[in-house]
Amino acid sequence: MRMRRCVQKILAPQRFAAFALPLLAVAGAASAAPVSDLQRQDYMEYCASCHGPMGRGDGPVAAELKKRPADLTQLAKNNNGQFPYTRVRAIIDGRGQALGIHGPAEMPVWGQRFRDEGNNDPQVRAKILSIVDYLASIQEK
Ligand code: HEC
């Protein structure tokens, strides 16, 4: 998706030969994937009430919880600068609890919730991966 959008911008015909390849190389090098509206929408719908609109753990529901929702912009920083994909994915899915990551979780088990909303397993996986990508894109350096 990202490439397609870039390519459309770049493909002004005469310019293509001279500029397209170097620009594509630059686009590929920028590691944080740009966020789609849909990804942000999912985040706002499912996560922002607790984790806040910018992911900082300051959503309107946060004050009512025993445990402060995590600041989701710090996940990479707290993991030696590497965004912890697998761990984050497991936490959102709910398998994090089984792995003992989450303690007494006040956070909903999203894998099950998405299934309850009528999604099949591949759809659930896609939704979770899309949210994980979104989180990867909001990491503070
Ligand atoms: C009802 C409030 C609530 C909602 C909604 C919620 N969370 Fe959480 N989340 C928490 C709380 C509280 C914690 C941290 C405390 C804990 O261990 O239970 C947490 C922790 C996390 C962590 C672990 C961070 C770390 O460093 O260990 C991740 C990742 C996370 N949430 C992602 C999400 C995502 C993505 C969504 C939306 C799909 C979401 N959360 C929705 C309350 C919530």
Residues whose N, C-alpha, C, O or C-beta is under 5 A from the ligand:
A	BS01	HEC	Y46 C47 C50 L65 K67 R68 P69 A70 V88 I91 I92 H102 G103 P104 A105 E106 M107 P108 W110 I131
